[in-house]
């Protein structure tokens, strides 16, 4: 990189920062923060615990966005000022240092861009994730369990909490399916880009001939809807089955048919829940899961212009990412074309760069 290229890059980044400022409106955010601080100083504010909790959550979000934006602006302003001084004084060592810090500066601005992008109606909510192996028995079931672990590790890295809803052990290895809620700020906003089919290519540990195998698993992501959002589900459109819980849960869970499976006939969607000993609670959670998936199906219909979207639209419709462990190592997102050779890191939950590449792509397309 030379001085001309760096100067042009600074102009581009400054334009991005100005666009971000127009959308964020930092002055309005600060004004809202001052209003919330004033509200919190009154004792009656805390009388309504639910409302106070919602406003406190809004406050944390305002604080986080303002802090990230202020840091980005300061870093960009410092770089511009230092560049002008270094150029006028022909200070090659300072220029070299600025060139080396380009990636850090770009990364900081991208983080703020993503904060702006996660402003959809449900982006700030918790995410419900369901993982289902494809055809292929043990191979795909093992792959499904690898994805399950990947999301658990990703949640740990981001400080999110995970609540298991359904878990079914595979016959020899892996899992037949799993459903869980990831709880945390913007959990759905980030996780929604994981919706689709994930493909694995590797030398199979289950093949005595050590042949290369390809496996598939579907990941379905939907927002955890609040209680005041009502999605109508007619009794005639569903079938509710009970069965004995399996997998995680212990011997007490298995004594009664406490697990619930709900099938939605119009879409073919199926949800299962077995995380509680109470059949009633499992039924309520399963209905919540179904409402969440129906919302996500409708969102995909609207965003993709699909007139008659079926369950495949949030299940087997689109292959989104390829994980190749042999003959070479690469994880590639098929939407953004972002690729990394750090397959171990990705499978250990380091997926932020993959997720962000898709979010940035969506913003550039105006989605």
Residue pairs with C-beta under 8 A, 6 or more apart in sequence:
1 9
1 99
1 102
3 87
3 95
6 83
6 95
6 98
6 99
6 102
7 83
9 102
10 76
10 79
10 80
10 83
13 76
13 105
13 106
13 109
14 76
14 80
16 109
16 113
17 72
17 73
17 76
17 109
17 112
20 69
20 72
20 109
20 112
20 113
20 116
21 69
21 73
23 116
24 65
24 69
24 115
24 116
26 66
26 69
26 70
29 62
29 65
29 66
30 66
32 58
32 62
33 59
33 62
33 63
33 66
36 55
36 56
36 58
36 59
36 62
37 59
39 45
39 55
40 46
40 55
40 56
40 59
45 52
45 55
46 52
57 124
57 185
60 185
61 124
61 185
64 115
64 185
65 115
68 111
68 112
68 115
69 112
69 115
71 108
72 108
72 109
72 111
72 112
75 105
75 108
76 105
76 109
79 98
79 101
79 105
82 94
82 98
83 95
83 98
85 91
85 94
86 94
86 95
86 98
87 95
110 356
110 360
113 360
113 363
114 356
114 359
114 360
116 363
117 189
117 359
117 360
117 362
117 363
118 124
118 186
118 189
118 190
118 359
120 189
122 188
122 223
122 225
122 295
123 186
123 188
123 189
123 192
124 185
124 186
124 188
124 189
125 187
125 188
125 223
125 224
125 225
125 226
126 181
126 182
126 183
126 184
126 187
126 188
126 223
126 224
127 181
127 182
127 187
127 188
127 190
127 191
127 192
127 221
127 222
127 223
127 224
128 165
128 179
128 180
128 181
128 221
128 222
128 223
128 224
128 289
128 292
128 293
129 151
129 179
129 180
129 181
129 182
129 191
129 194
129 219
129 220
129 221
130 166
130 177
130 178
130 179
130 219
130 220
130 271
130 289
130 293
131 144
131 147
131 148
131 151
131 175
131 177
131 178
131 179
131 217
131 218
131 219
131 220
132 144
132 177
132 217
132 218
132 220
132 315
133 140
133 141
133 143
133 144
133 170
133 174
133 175
133 176
133 177
133 215
133 216
133 217
134 140
134 197
134 215
134 216
134 217
134 218
134 316
135 216
136 213
136 215
136 216
137 171
137 172
138 170
138 171
138 172
138 173
138 174
138 206
139 204
139 206
139 213
139 215
140 174
140 215
140 216
140 217
141 170
141 171
141 172
141 173
141 174
141 175
141 176
142 170
142 173
142 174
142 205
142 206
142 215
143 174
143 198
143 200
143 215
143 216
143 217
144 170
144 174
144 175
144 176
144 177
144 178
144 217
145 170
145 173
145 174
145 175
145 178
146 174
146 200
146 347
147 198
147 217
147 219
148 175
148 178
149 347
150 346
150 347
150 348
150 349
150 351
151 162
151 180
151 182
151 191
151 194
151 349
152 162
152 349
153 348
153 349
154 160
154 349
154 350
154 351
154 352
155 161
155 162
155 182
155 184
155 349
156 349
157 349
157 350
157 352
158 184
158 190
158 352
159 184
160 182
160 183
160 184
160 187
161 182
161 183
161 184
162 180
162 181
162 182
162 183
163 180
163 181
163 183
163 275
164 178
164 179
164 180
164 248
164 275
165 179
165 180
165 181
165 272
165 273
165 274
165 275
165 285
165 289
166 177
166 178
166 179
166 180
166 259
166 272
166 273
166 274
166 275
167 175
167 177
167 178
167 179
167 247
167 248
167 249
167 274
168 175
168 176
168 177
168 178
168 246
168 247
168 272
169 175
169 176
169 246
169 247
170 176
172 206
173 206
175 247
177 272
179 271
179 272
179 273
179 289
181 224
182 191
188 221
188 222
188 223
188 224
190 355
190 359
191 221
191 355
192 221
192 223
193 355
193 358
193 359
193 362
194 219
194 221
194 320
194 351
194 355
195 219
195 220
195 221
195 296
195 314
195 320
196 218
196 219
196 317
196 318
196 319
196 320
196 321
197 216
197 217
197 218
197 219
197 316
197 317
197 318
197 319
197 320
198 216
198 217
198 218
198 219
198 319
198 320
198 321
198 323
199 214
199 215
199 216
199 319
199 321
199 322
199 323
200 214
200 215
200 216
200 217
200 323
200 325
201 212
201 213
201 214
201 322
201 323
201 324
201 325
201 326
202 212
202 213
202 215
202 324
202 325
202 326
203 210
203 211
203 212
203 213
203 325
203 326
204 210
204 211
204 212
204 213
207 213
212 326
212 327
216 319
218 315
218 316
220 293
220 296
220 314
220 315
221 296
222 289
222 292
222 293
222 295
222 296
222 314
223 292
223 295
223 296
224 288
224 292
225 231
225 288
225 291
225 292
225 295
229 291
229 295
231 291
231 294
231 295
233 264
233 287
233 290
233 291
233 294
237 264
237 265
237 266
238 262
238 263
238 264
238 265
238 290
239 262
239 263
239 265
240 260
240 261
240 262
240 283
241 260
241 261
241 262
241 263
242 257
242 258
242 259
242 260
242 261
242 279
243 257
243 259
243 261
244 254
244 256
244 257
244 258
244 259
245 253
245 254
245 258
245 259
245 274
246 254
246 259
246 274
247 274
249 274
249 275
252 277
253 274
253 277
256 277
256 279
257 279
258 274
258 276
258 277
258 278
258 279
258 282
259 272
259 273
259 274
259 279
259 282
260 272
260 273
260 274
260 279
260 282
260 283
260 285
260 286
261 270
261 271
261 272
261 286
262 270
262 271
262 272
262 283
262 286
262 287
262 290
263 269
263 270
264 270
264 271
264 290
264 294
267 294
267 297
267 310
267 311
268 310
268 311
269 290
269 293
269 294
269 297
269 311
271 286
271 289
271 290
271 293
272 286
273 282
273 283
273 285
273 286
273 289
274 282
275 282
275 285
276 282
276 285
293 314
296 314
297 309
297 311
297 313
297 314
300 306
300 309
300 313
300 314
301 307
301 309
301 313
303 367
304 313
306 313
319 334
320 333
320 334
320 335
321 331
321 332
321 333
321 334
321 354
322 330
322 331
322 332
322 334
323 331
323 343
323 346
323 347
324 330
324 331
324 332
324 343
325 343
328 341
329 341
329 343
330 339
330 340
330 341
330 343
331 339
331 340
331 342
331 343
331 346
331 354
332 338
332 339
333 339
333 354
333 357
333 358
335 358
335 361
336 354
336 357
336 358
336 360
336 361
338 353
338 354
338 357
338 358
340 346
340 353
340 354
342 350
346 354
